[in-house]
């Protein structure tokens, strides 16, 4: 019943309601896949942290859009999520990358 009540307030049709709910998550998932396929040097820790941060931002922005505080279409949440994960993971990678110090060569 809670999902039905939420879907009732999301849009004019069930298709629009599914798209509104999906736009909260699909962009971030796309961003994770884009980093995995095209940015091989970015570490998993940076991608995970950026995905969590961007997902929180997308949900907050989605709430602001639903309350008509921000005049943006919900479809833009996909673009913001995907681009946000790619950009933030590139920024966080040098900060969060864990380098294992190489051991010195053995003495003879």
Secondary structure, 3 states (H helix, E strand, C coil): CHHHHHHHCCCCCHHHHHHHHHHCCHHHHHHHHHHHHHCCCCCHHHHHHHHHHHHHHHHHHHHHHHCCCCCCCCCHHHHHHHHHHHHHHHHHHHHHCCCCCCCCCCCC
